[in-house]
């Protein structure tokens, strides 16, 4: 919302400067986005009179001008085609810095003719991009006076951000009222004296039955015998300053009331209307050629303004071209209406049509404004265009809006955090236009019509505190529950961070990627239900919620490889999505490694990543999260984006804690990613939390006796898993066998086809006495027997 | 006998000194003290000596044996040292060669910043609450007092998923304020929570990303007022940015779910085009907050005539950018290894208030 300082003083009697006004506006909640002091840098430029302009003796396109600067007469060589004798232009003396270029003007000669200054174009002044000739000032511009002041540029433009609740501040008068309430001057009265009606309006307002919900009330009148010309200079200057183009007095008046008092109006050329105007719901199939030159298809959710023959406007949004005013307009009919904010917002949205009127109607107008709005407009039109006004024509009725809020002045302290005397609170409210009644614990506060946002006590606290000064509220540190802070996270909430730091310690780098992925790829990652496809994606490749983070990490790896960054090892601990319910989101700690696990190195050969790198990552995370990693089983049922023979699940019985393995070659091919690549997905929330609440650990039982290690080599069918063999060995003596692990695997000629030799190391830990050779032999025999029985293995000799 | 001993001593000592390496020294030992060694033979000869002389001879022989053993041991040490020296000379490595590959990864700035937030607000008695990224119109808008025509509900801001069978629109949450609603509907006051998490808006340019992170704060009890709101957020800003004298400004503003509503700016300077936090005459907006709107409390079944408090929301990515001087938002989600290595954090340096938030 833009306005100039002088426009503000139309409503506010103040001595405050623009800086103080700006600071106060921000303190009030009308955040200043900028103060444009347009005269800045233009101080040296004055009005100059071209006494004579003659052709340059040595150049066809140049003129030699003698300029009266108000102080003296100066010769200037000028290249502008419009430089001519008797004109008034903008003169810059030598030594002036030209705003557009930042260069200083120097005295000199151009093709042998002295040139001691410059006649400037709007382009050089930095005022526009128009460099077609020099500025041509009006004949009455006073020679020698500062150009900026003469052109009204010394009036700073203030731009404030108006929050959606402050519809009243979409008019400059509302802003002035807030400043006055804050003590920065007094609000001047607005003259809304009704203009006497000289005749009955030839056009009458009607509201079709049933349309009152879209347009509760409309007021208007005819003004006849007028002449539409340019609006006065002051109005043109103000409109130009806030970025509007002056068009004609009648159009400028409606733009003026929109910004001055937040009262959008429409004026129809009364001679182009056929009969009375009616507010009614549009009929499907109707359309309107609007004032912006575009044609809009209308439907029954929109209120239109129509006469007997055609539609003339879209209620609250824009008028029509057919009945728009022109230079020839001699008689107008004014529309000052109330429209339902919801209807206007929906209409504007559906038509994708923004206008200053829509912006105000959808935020809510003062319900009393149709009457005073039409009077303000009438006064201005009569002033600028002459003519005579008819009686008013009114349809509909003012919606009920008067209400009282019961307000306890103690709430400024108990909610606002600051004690403000009741009299001062009431003073603030009255200056804002509220009425206050009663006394005692609660007073009755009635908001004015322009404050539709005020609902209850909290709103009154806001008004009182912001006008009194939010900066006066003393900060109070949060009172603690005790000297010691309690944990902010639960044991379950600690786990994502544990997983992140574990993976990072293992050399992986944490990424955060989008929750989206391309729906074209979701089927590679188990697919996703239709309810997880975005209705309005921002890009075609961000149109589905990801069912697995692996896809995004592989895509990230590819981006890095494409940039020449090799062997990416990335992880992300974040959400993935099964369905759209509140419980359809899973927390996964996902990691990928692509390329080499070990790069080329002088101590040994490079090595590609393989499924065991992923398994190690999985086990490290699971161990950090407190999973019983010794008891986990591996099953070969990882999902389809893994290599079917080089992947697995880590599970506790039916509870799958993780998937890991090599990425399926088809996935790599689709993503155009050069492998090898491995991935791991740990489902953080499925790891069982410790059951006991206490901090104690189980008792540690250390045996004083030496452990004994024995090695075995078994030949098994290659289909027998190492895990089955180890499990069988462990089962041979659960108290004595402390550990059993595979340390070598051999496939080849020495064991024959279809066979593998697995070397097993078993640690025996006696607890009662040192093991005798005989006891060791006995348990060894039991191990061999158990393994043979479970796996069909034979002891390798 | 004694003369013979002296001669033997002399010869053996010479042999010990002459032994050039450990095997030669071993041969000397065998020749002297072995089963057939010269000292051993002399010992065996003792039985032939007259009893009156035997005692003296025996003592002398024992002395000789001790001396030889000592000389052997000394020589052995010397030879061992020389041999070790010789071996070590052959074992020299070029230690400027690179180590075996491997090293630490990095933690993303967002994770680190969230932990910092948890540390600071944890010390102020807040605990962490969570909620789903995919939520519905009720939790994201209606319960938060957004009117049916509020512009934020429109398609250009909110990502939509297909509606539920009952017609309820499904959205990607546009703010973490949804968890205010979920928390208040699930439990009884008082509340003091923060909610860090992913948020989504259909917006993408240099300063906007369709996915970003927010932290929501909510305090509800019977006495919390705007003084606490100011105190809490001033304390937070100064602790987080590690600037004890950081100016913090509160401006009235508007949000549907708070009344009064406030925006918070921190002091900065922009001299020479460089943004620097601290007292510098300029301001930078960092968060929105306010006293929870009575309608929101009512919508969650909390009695607004008894309970009140404040809520705030701020962009985690944004405050991380400001604190750590990260210029652009979009690379946060691009997973460029160079960016992650440069702006990431070493894994074993989690932030804490006692140990320091960041170095």
HADDOCK unambig.tbl for C-alpha pairs under 7 A between the chains (distance, minus, plus):
assign (segid A and resid 26 and name CA) (segid B and resid 251 and name CA) 6.80 0.50 0.50
assign (segid A and resid 27 and name CA) (segid B and resid 251 and name CA) 5.79 0.50 0.50
assign (segid A and resid 27 and name CA) (segid B and resid 252 and name CA) 6.89 0.50 0.50
assign (segid A and resid 28 and name CA) (segid B and resid 252 and name CA) 6.24 0.50 0.50
assign (segid A and resid 29 and name CA) (segid B and resid 251 and name CA) 5.82 0.50 0.50
assign (segid A and resid 29 and name CA) (segid B and resid 252 and name CA) 4.24 0.50 0.50
assign (segid A and resid 29 and name CA) (segid B and resid 253 and name CA) 5.20 0.50 0.50
assign (segid A and resid 163 and name CA) (segid B and resid 253 and name CA) 6.78 0.50 0.50
assign (segid A and resid 163 and name CA) (segid B and resid 254 and name CA) 5.92 0.50 0.50
assign (segid A and resid 165 and name CA) (segid B and resid 254 and name CA) 6.84 0.50 0.50
assign (segid A and resid 342 and name CA) (segid B and resid 149 and name CA) 6.06 0.50 0.50
assign (segid A and resid 414 and name CA) (segid B and resid 225 and name CA) 6.16 0.50 0.50
assign (segid A and resid 415 and name CA) (segid B and resid 225 and name CA) 4.61 0.50 0.50
assign (segid A and resid 415 and name CA) (segid B and resid 226 and name CA) 6.26 0.50 0.50
assign (segid A and resid 416 and name CA) (segid B and resid 225 and name CA) 5.82 0.50 0.50
assign (segid A and resid 416 and name CA) (segid B and resid 226 and name CA) 5.03 0.50 0.50
assign (segid A and resid 417 and name CA) (segid B and resid 225 and name CA) 5.28 0.50 0.50
assign (segid A and resid 417 and name CA) (segid B and resid 226 and name CA) 4.96 0.50 0.50
assign (segid A and resid 417 and name CA) (segid B and resid 227 and name CA) 4.85 0.50 0.50
assign (segid A and resid 458 and name CA) (segid B and resid 259 and name CA) 5.71 0.50 0.50
assign (segid A and resid 458 and name CA) (segid B and resid 260 and name CA) 6.43 0.50 0.50
assign (segid A and resid 459 and name CA) (segid B and resid 259 and name CA) 6.15 0.50 0.50
assign (segid A and resid 459 and name CA) (segid B and resid 260 and name CA) 6.48 0.50 0.50
assign (segid A and resid 462 and name CA) (segid B and resid 259 and name CA) 6.76 0.50 0.50
assign (segid A and resid 462 and name CA) (segid B and resid 260 and name CA) 4.72 0.50 0.50
assign (segid A and resid 466 and name CA) (segid B and resid 252 and name CA) 6.21 0.50 0.50
assign (segid A and resid 470 and name CA) (segid B and resid 250 and name CA) 6.80 0.50 0.50
assign (segid A and resid 471 and name CA) (segid B and resid 250 and name CA) 6.73 0.50 0.50
assign (segid A and resid 473 and name CA) (segid B and resid 227 and name CA) 5.95 0.50 0.50
assign (segid A and resid 474 and name CA) (segid B and resid 227 and name CA) 5.51 0.50 0.50
assign (segid A and resid 475 and name CA) (segid B and resid 227 and name CA) 4.52 0.50 0.50
assign (segid A and resid 475 and name CA) (segid B and resid 228 and name CA) 6.06 0.50 0.50
assign (segid A and resid 475 and name CA) (segid B and resid 230 and name CA) 4.90 0.50 0.50
assign (segid A and resid 475 and name CA) (segid B and resid 231 and name CA) 4.13 0.50 0.50
assign (segid A and resid 476 and name CA) (segid B and resid 227 and name CA) 5.11 0.50 0.50
assign (segid A and resid 476 and name CA) (segid B and resid 228 and name CA) 4.73 0.50 0.50
assign (segid A and resid 476 and name CA) (segid B and resid 230 and name CA) 6.85 0.50 0.50
assign (segid A and resid 476 and name CA) (segid B and resid 231 and name CA) 4.41 0.50 0.50
assign (segid A and resid 477 and name CA) (segid B and resid 228 and name CA) 5.92 0.50 0.50
assign (segid A and resid 477 and name CA) (segid B and resid 231 and name CA) 4.41 0.50 0.50
assign (segid A and resid 477 and name CA) (segid B and resid 232 and name CA) 5.45 0.50 0.50
assign (segid A and resid 478 and name CA) (segid B and resid 124 and name CA) 6.29 0.50 0.50
assign (segid A and resid 478 and name CA) (segid B and resid 228 and name CA) 5.93 0.50 0.50
assign (segid A and resid 478 and name CA) (segid B and resid 231 and name CA) 6.72 0.50 0.50
assign (segid A and resid 478 and name CA) (segid B and resid 232 and name CA) 5.69 0.50 0.50
assign (segid A and resid 480 and name CA) (segid B and resid 124 and name CA) 6.34 0.50 0.50
assign (segid A and resid 480 and name CA) (segid B and resid 125 and name CA) 6.21 0.50 0.50
assign (segid A and resid 481 and name CA) (segid B and resid 125 and name CA) 6.87 0.50 0.50
assign (segid A and resid 485 and name CA) (segid B and resid 122 and name CA) 6.61 0.50 0.50
assign (segid A and resid 485 and name CA) (segid B and resid 123 and name CA) 5.13 0.50 0.50
assign (segid A and resid 485 and name CA) (segid B and resid 125 and name CA) 5.95 0.50 0.50
assign (segid A and resid 486 and name CA) (segid B and resid 125 and name CA) 6.62 0.50 0.50
assign (segid A and resid 487 and name CA) (segid B and resid 122 and name CA) 6.79 0.50 0.50
assign (segid A and resid 488 and name CA) (segid B and resid 118 and name CA) 6.70 0.50 0.50
assign (segid A and resid 488 and name CA) (segid B and resid 122 and name CA) 4.91 0.50 0.50
assign (segid A and resid 488 and name CA) (segid B and resid 126 and name CA) 6.11 0.50 0.50
assign (segid A and resid 488 and name CA) (segid B and resid 127 and name CA) 3.92 0.50 0.50
assign (segid A and resid 488 and name CA) (segid B and resid 128 and name CA) 5.72 0.50 0.50
assign (segid A and resid 489 and name CA) (segid B and resid 127 and name CA) 6.03 0.50 0.50
assign (segid A and resid 489 and name CA) (segid B and resid 128 and name CA) 5.62 0.50 0.50
assign (segid A and resid 501 and name CA) (segid B and resid 347 and name CA) 5.09 0.50 0.50
assign (segid A and resid 501 and name CA) (segid B and resid 348 and name CA) 6.85 0.50 0.50
assign (segid A and resid 504 and name CA) (segid B and resid 104 and name CA) 6.19 0.50 0.50
assign (segid A and resid 504 and name CA) (segid B and resid 105 and name CA) 4.27 0.50 0.50
assign (segid A and resid 504 and name CA) (segid B and resid 106 and name CA) 5.47 0.50 0.50
assign (segid A and resid 504 and name CA) (segid B and resid 107 and name CA) 6.53 0.50 0.50
assign (segid A and resid 504 and name CA) (segid B and resid 347 and name CA) 5.65 0.50 0.50
assign (segid A and resid 505 and name CA) (segid B and resid 104 and name CA) 5.10 0.50 0.50
assign (segid A and resid 505 and name CA) (segid B and resid 105 and name CA) 5.81 0.50 0.50
assign (segid A and resid 505 and name CA) (segid B and resid 347 and name CA) 5.90 0.50 0.50
assign (segid A and resid 506 and name CA) (segid B and resid 104 and name CA) 6.34 0.50 0.50
assign (segid A and resid 506 and name CA) (segid B and resid 105 and name CA) 6.66 0.50 0.50
assign (segid A and resid 507 and name CA) (segid B and resid 102 and name CA) 6.57 0.50 0.50
assign (segid A and resid 507 and name CA) (segid B and resid 103 and name CA) 5.38 0.50 0.50
assign (segid A and resid 507 and name CA) (segid B and resid 104 and name CA) 4.43 0.50 0.50
assign (segid A and resid 507 and name CA) (segid B and resid 105 and name CA) 3.96 0.50 0.50
assign (segid A and resid 508 and name CA) (segid B and resid 105 and name CA) 4.61 0.50 0.50
assign (segid A and resid 508 and name CA) (segid B and resid 106 and name CA) 6.97 0.50 0.50
assign (segid A and resid 509 and name CA) (segid B and resid 105 and name CA) 4.63 0.50 0.50
assign (segid A and resid 509 and name CA) (segid B and resid 106 and name CA) 4.77 0.50 0.50
assign (segid A and resid 509 and name CA) (segid B and resid 107 and name CA) 6.58 0.50 0.50
assign (segid A and resid 510 and name CA) (segid B and resid 106 and name CA) 5.94 0.50 0.50
assign (segid A and resid 510 and name CA) (segid B and resid 107 and name CA) 5.26 0.50 0.50
assign (segid A and resid 510 and name CA) (segid B and resid 108 and name CA) 5.36 0.50 0.50
assign (segid A and resid 511 and name CA) (segid B and resid 108 and name CA) 6.28 0.50 0.50
assign (segid A and resid 511 and name CA) (segid B and resid 335 and name CA) 5.20 0.50 0.50
assign (segid A and resid 512 and name CA) (segid B and resid 333 and name CA) 5.33 0.50 0.50
assign (segid A and resid 512 and name CA) (segid B and resid 335 and name CA) 6.83 0.50 0.50
assign (segid A and resid 513 and name CA) (segid B and resid 333 and name CA) 4.84 0.50 0.50
assign (segid A and resid 513 and name CA) (segid B and resid 334 and name CA) 6.70 0.50 0.50
assign (segid A and resid 514 and name CA) (segid B and resid 211 and name CA) 6.40 0.50 0.50
assign (segid A and resid 514 and name CA) (segid B and resid 333 and name CA) 6.61 0.50 0.50
assign (segid A and resid 531 and name CA) (segid B and resid 161 and name CA) 6.18 0.50 0.50
assign (segid A and resid 531 and name CA) (segid B and resid 162 and name CA) 5.44 0.50 0.50
assign (segid A and resid 532 and name CA) (segid B and resid 161 and name CA) 6.30 0.50 0.50
assign (segid A and resid 533 and name CA) (segid B and resid 161 and name CA) 6.18 0.50 0.50
assign (segid A and resid 534 and name CA) (segid B and resid 159 and name CA) 6.91 0.50 0.50
assign (segid A and resid 534 and name CA) (segid B and resid 160 and name CA) 5.85 0.50 0.50
assign (segid A and resid 534 and name CA) (segid B and resid 161 and name CA) 4.75 0.50 0.50
assign (segid A and resid 535 and name CA) (segid B and resid 160 and name CA) 5.38 0.50 0.50
assign (segid A and resid 535 and name CA) (segid B and resid 161 and name CA) 5.27 0.50 0.50
assign (segid A and resid 535 and name CA) (segid B and resid 162 and name CA) 6.33 0.50 0.50
assign (segid A and resid 536 and name CA) (segid B and resid 159 and name CA) 6.07 0.50 0.50
assign (segid A and resid 536 and name CA) (segid B and resid 160 and name CA) 6.21 0.50 0.50
assign (segid A and resid 537 and name CA) (segid B and resid 159 and name CA) 6.91 0.50 0.50
assign (segid A and resid 538 and name CA) (segid B and resid 202 and name CA) 5.99 0.50 0.50
assign (segid A and resid 556 and name CA) (segid B and resid 335 and name CA) 5.91 0.50 0.50
assign (segid A and resid 560 and name CA) (segid B and resid 336 and name CA) 6.17 0.50 0.50
assign (segid A and resid 560 and name CA) (segid B and resid 337 and name CA) 6.81 0.50 0.50
assign (segid A and resid 580 and name CA) (segid B and resid 134 and name CA) 6.14 0.50 0.50
assign (segid A and resid 582 and name CA) (segid B and resid 132 and name CA) 5.49 0.50 0.50
assign (segid A and resid 582 and name CA) (segid B and resid 134 and name CA) 6.79 0.50 0.50
assign (segid A and resid 582 and name CA) (segid B and resid 135 and name CA) 6.67 0.50 0.50
assign (segid A and resid 585 and name CA) (segid B and resid 132 and name CA) 6.86 0.50 0.50
assign (segid A and resid 598 and name CA) (segid B and resid 101 and name CA) 6.48 0.50 0.50
